[in-house]
């Protein structure tokens, strides 16, 4: 199961991912999530060849094994397009229904701040309107 915030994202099989193994359409799987890294392959510091070598596959062990930085892992989220179908997931225990992932918790916190600011502005505007 995915976190509740990702329940409605597209689901892909490994077979579907395997169709995207070339420079014009380059997908990888990392920790049960599917990423379309097509736009990144020419920018990859290690060269595009290594990405194409693992395109269309579960690249989790390769990605983890090369010691990527936190920034590299965070950048990967920009290319997220969906999850593996549940029956093909290896990291099933990483996701639990009803729980939120870190990125969604940050978004929720940001949304709450925006809501608080909006309420404060409305209070100020309303009090000025009443006092006028």
Backbone as numpy.savetxt, mean C-alpha at the origin, in Angstrom:
# Nx Ny Nz CAx CAy CAz Cx Cy Cz
-7.22 -12.58 5.93 -8.07 -11.40 5.93 -7.18 -10.15 5.93
-7.69 -9.12 5.34 -6.95 -7.87 5.33 -7.46 -6.98 6.45
-6.80 -5.86 6.62 -7.34 -4.91 7.59 -8.66 -4.38 7.03
-9.51 -3.88 7.90 -10.84 -3.48 7.47 -10.80 -2.37 6.42
-9.74 -1.59 6.42 -9.66 -0.48 5.47 -9.28 -0.94 4.08
-8.80 -2.16 3.93 -8.43 -2.66 2.62 -9.34 -3.79 2.14
-10.49 -3.94 2.75 -11.41 -5.01 2.35 -11.92 -4.84 0.93
-12.00 -3.62 0.45 -12.60 -3.38 -0.86 -11.58 -3.18 -1.97
-10.32 -3.46 -1.72 -9.31 -3.32 -2.77 -9.36 -4.55 -3.68
-8.88 -4.40 -4.91 -8.87 -5.55 -5.82 -8.07 -6.73 -5.25
-8.49 -7.92 -5.62 -7.82 -9.15 -5.21 -7.27 -9.82 -6.46
-6.03 -10.27 -6.40 -5.39 -10.90 -7.55 -4.87 -12.28 -7.18
-4.87 -13.18 -8.15 -4.24 -14.48 -7.96 -2.79 -14.37 -8.40
-1.98 -15.34 -7.97 -0.59 -15.37 -8.42 -0.52 -15.55 -9.94
-1.48 -16.28 -10.49 -1.52 -16.45 -11.94 -1.74 -15.11 -12.65
-2.64 -14.30 -12.11 -2.87 -12.97 -12.70 -1.62 -12.11 -12.60
-0.96 -12.16 -11.45 0.27 -11.39 -11.26 1.33 -11.85 -12.25
1.40 -13.14 -12.50 2.44 -13.68 -13.39 2.33 -13.18 -14.83
1.16 -12.67 -15.20 0.99 -12.09 -16.54 1.71 -10.75 -16.70
2.14 -10.17 -15.59 2.74 -8.83 -15.60 4.23 -8.95 -15.30
4.96 -9.47 -16.27 6.37 -9.79 -16.06 7.27 -9.18 -17.12
6.90 -8.01 -17.60 7.69 -7.37 -18.65 7.74 -5.86 -18.40
8.60 -5.14 -19.10 8.80 -3.71 -18.84 7.55 -2.86 -18.99
6.61 -3.26 -19.82 5.39 -2.49 -20.02 4.34 -2.73 -18.95
4.50 -3.78 -18.18 3.58 -4.11 -17.10 4.31 -5.00 -16.11
4.81 -4.39 -15.07 5.69 -5.07 -14.11 5.05 -5.06 -12.72
4.54 -6.22 -12.30 3.93 -6.35 -10.98 4.76 -7.30 -10.14
4.76 -7.05 -8.83 5.37 -7.98 -7.89 4.43 -8.15 -6.70
4.66 -9.22 -5.96 3.96 -9.44 -4.70 4.99 -9.26 -3.60
4.59 -8.53 -2.55 5.43 -8.37 -1.37 4.51 -8.48 -0.16
4.74 -9.47 0.66 3.95 -9.74 1.88 2.45 -9.73 1.56
2.08 -10.54 0.58 0.68 -10.75 0.20 -0.01 -9.55 -0.43
0.73 -8.50 -0.71 0.17 -7.32 -1.38 0.75 -7.24 -2.79
-0.05 -6.74 -3.71 0.35 -6.66 -5.11 0.69 -5.20 -5.45
1.82 -5.05 -6.12 2.32 -3.72 -6.49 2.60 -3.67 -7.99
2.17 -2.59 -8.62 2.49 -2.33 -10.02 3.67 -1.37 -10.03
4.87 -1.90 -10.24 6.09 -1.10 -10.17 6.59 -0.69 -11.56
5.72 -0.76 -12.55 6.09 -0.44 -13.93 6.77 0.92 -14.04
6.20 1.93 -13.40 6.74 3.29 -13.50 8.04 3.47 -12.72
8.39 2.50 -11.89 9.58 2.61 -11.05 10.79 1.87 -11.62
10.58 0.96 -12.54 11.69 0.07 -12.93 12.92 0.82 -13.45
12.72 1.91 -14.17 13.88 2.66 -14.67 14.57 3.49 -13.59
13.89 3.71 -12.47 14.45 4.51 -11.38 15.13 3.66 -10.31
14.95 2.36 -10.35 15.47 1.48 -9.30 16.99 1.60 -9.21
17.51 1.92 -8.02 18.96 2.10 -7.86 19.78 0.85 -8.21
19.19 -0.31 -8.05 19.90 -1.55 -8.37 19.78 -1.97 -9.82
19.11 -1.16 -10.62 18.93 -1.46 -12.03 17.60 -2.14 -12.30
17.11 -1.96 -13.51 15.81 -2.52 -13.87 15.86 -4.04 -14.04
17.04 -4.58 -14.32 17.16 -6.01 -14.60 16.68 -6.86 -13.42
17.07 -6.47 -12.22 16.70 -7.25 -11.03 15.19 -7.23 -10.83
14.55 -6.10 -11.12 13.09 -6.04 -10.99 12.42 -6.91 -12.03
12.91 -6.86 -13.25 12.31 -7.69 -14.30 12.54 -9.17 -14.05
13.65 -9.49 -13.41 13.93 -10.89 -13.08 12.87 -11.47 -12.15
12.33 -10.61 -11.28 11.34 -11.07 -10.29 9.93 -10.58 -10.60
9.76 -9.91 -11.73 8.43 -9.42 -12.12 7.47 -10.59 -12.29
6.24 -10.36 -11.85 5.22 -11.39 -11.98 5.31 -12.49 -10.93
6.11 -12.27 -9.89 6.29 -13.30 -8.85 6.13 -12.70 -7.46
6.15 -13.57 -6.47 6.22 -13.13 -5.08 7.68 -12.83 -4.78
8.00 -11.56 -4.66 9.38 -11.12 -4.47 9.69 -10.82 -3.01
8.86 -11.29 -2.10 9.03 -10.98 -0.68 10.41 -11.37 -0.16
10.82 -12.60 -0.37 12.11 -13.05 0.19 13.28 -12.30 -0.43
13.21 -12.00 -1.72 14.28 -11.24 -2.38 14.33 -9.83 -1.83
13.17 -9.20 -1.71 13.10 -7.82 -1.22 13.62 -7.73 0.20
13.18 -8.66 1.05 13.64 -8.66 2.45 15.12 -9.02 2.53
15.57 -9.92 1.67 16.93 -10.42 1.72 17.99 -9.43 1.29
17.59 -8.38 0.59 18.57 -7.41 0.11 18.75 -6.24 1.07
18.07 -6.26 2.19 18.26 -5.22 3.20 17.76 -3.85 2.79
16.61 -3.80 2.17 16.05 -2.51 1.78 15.79 -1.64 3.01
15.93 -0.34 2.83 15.72 0.62 3.92 14.23 0.79 4.19
13.92 1.44 5.29 12.53 1.77 5.62 11.95 2.66 4.52
12.76 3.58 4.01 12.30 4.47 2.94 11.90 3.67 1.70
12.69 2.65 1.38 12.37 1.81 0.22 11.06 1.07 0.46
10.88 0.55 1.66 9.63 -0.16 1.98 8.45 0.80 1.94
8.66 2.02 2.45 7.58 3.01 2.42 7.25 3.42 0.99
8.27 3.57 0.15 8.06 3.95 -1.23 7.24 2.90 -1.97
7.42 1.66 -1.62 6.68 0.59 -2.27 5.17 0.80 -2.15
4.74 1.39 -1.05 3.30 1.59 -0.84 2.68 2.49 -1.91
3.49 3.32 -2.56 2.98 4.18 -3.63 2.46 3.38 -4.82
2.92 2.15 -4.94 2.60 1.32 -6.10 1.60 0.22 -5.78
1.02 0.25 -4.58 0.05 -0.76 -4.14 -1.19 -0.72 -5.02
-1.59 -1.90 -5.52 -2.80 -1.97 -6.35 -3.82 -2.98 -5.83
-3.44 -3.81 -4.86 -4.38 -4.79 -4.33 -3.70 -5.85 -3.50
-4.46 -6.86 -3.14 -3.97 -7.97 -2.32 -4.05 -9.28 -3.10
-3.26 -10.23 -2.66 -3.44 -11.59 -3.17 -4.78 -12.11 -2.66
-5.40 -12.99 -3.43 -6.62 -13.62 -2.94 -6.27 -14.37 -1.66
-7.22 -14.44 -0.77 -6.96 -14.96 0.57 -6.34 -16.36 0.58
-6.82 -17.24 -0.28 -6.32 -18.62 -0.26 -4.87 -18.75 -0.73
-4.31 -17.71 -1.33 -2.92 -17.76 -1.78 -1.96 -16.96 -0.89
-2.49 -16.38 0.15 -1.64 -15.57 1.03 -0.78 -16.45 1.92
0.44 -16.03 2.09 1.38 -16.73 2.97 1.40 -16.09 4.35
1.23 -14.79 4.40 1.35 -14.03 5.64 -0.02 -13.74 6.24
-0.88 -14.74 6.26 -2.26 -14.56 6.71 -2.37 -13.97 8.10
-1.45 -14.32 8.99 -1.54 -13.84 10.36 -1.17 -12.37 10.51
-0.65 -11.76 9.46 -0.27 -10.35 9.53 -1.49 -9.44 9.49
-2.59 -9.91 8.93 -3.78 -9.09 8.78 -4.91 -9.70 9.59
-5.67 -8.85 10.24 -6.82 -9.35 10.98 -8.00 -8.45 10.72
-9.13 -9.06 10.48 -10.35 -8.29 10.24 -10.64 -7.42 11.45
-11.04 -6.20 11.20 -11.37 -5.29 12.28 -10.20 -4.47 12.78
-9.00 -4.78 12.31 -7.83 -4.00 12.70 -7.39 -3.18 11.51
-6.72 -2.09 11.79 -6.27 -1.20 10.73 -4.76 -1.27 10.60
-4.28 -1.09 9.37 -2.85 -1.06 9.13 -2.29 0.31 9.55
-0.97 0.40 9.64 -0.34 1.64 10.08 -0.69 2.83 9.20
-0.66 2.64 7.90 -0.94 3.77 7.01 -2.38 4.27 7.19
-3.30 3.36 7.43 -4.69 3.77 7.63 -4.89 4.41 9.00
-4.14 3.96 10.00 -4.21 4.60 11.31 -3.69 6.03 11.23
-2.60 6.23 10.45 -2.09 7.60 10.26 -3.13 8.46 9.55
-3.76 7.90 8.53 -4.78 8.65 7.80 -5.93 9.00 8.72
-6.35 8.07 9.55 -7.44 8.33 10.49 -7.06 9.46 11.44
-5.82 9.43 11.94 -5.35 10.48 12.84 -5.35 11.83 12.13
-4.88 11.86 10.89 -4.88 13.10 10.10 -6.30 13.60 9.87
-7.21 12.68 9.55 -8.61 13.05 9.33 -9.23 13.63 10.60
-8.89 13.05 11.75 -9.41 13.55 13.03 -8.88 14.95 13.31
-7.61 15.20 12.98 -7.04 16.55 13.16 -7.77 17.55 12.28
-8.01 17.17 11.01 -8.71 18.05 10.08 -10.11 18.34 10.60
-10.78 17.31 11.10 -12.13 17.48 11.63 -12.12 18.43 12.82
-11.15 18.27 13.70 -11.03 19.14 14.88 -10.80 20.59 14.47
-9.92 20.79 13.50 -9.65 22.15 13.01 -10.91 22.74 12.38
-11.61 21.94 11.60 -12.84 22.39 10.96 -13.88 22.78 12.00
-14.02 21.98 13.05 -14.98 22.29 14.11 -14.59 23.56 14.83
-13.30 23.77 15.07 -12.82 24.98 15.73 -13.13 26.21 14.88
-12.86 26.12 13.59 -13.14 27.23 12.68 -14.63 27.53 12.66
-15.46 26.50 12.58 -16.91 26.70 12.59 -17.38 27.36 13.88
-16.81 26.96 15.00 -17.16 27.55 16.29 -16.82 29.03 16.30
-15.64 29.37 15.81 -15.21 30.78 15.77 -16.11 31.58 14.85
-16.39 31.06 13.67 -17.25 31.75 12.71 -18.65 31.93 13.29
-19.19 30.89 13.90 -20.53 30.98 14.48 -20.58 31.96 15.63
-19.55 32.00 16.46 -19.55 32.93 17.59 -19.45 34.37 17.10
-18.72 34.61 16.03 -18.63 35.97 15.47 -19.96 36.37 14.85
-20.64 35.42 14.23 -21.94 35.70 13.62 -22.95 36.04 14.70
-22.94 35.32 15.79 -23.87 35.56 16.90 -23.57 36.90 17.55
-22.32 37.24 17.72 -21.92 38.48 18.38 -22.08 39.71 17.49
-22.33 39.51 16.22 -22.44 40.66 15.30 -23.79 41.29 15.33
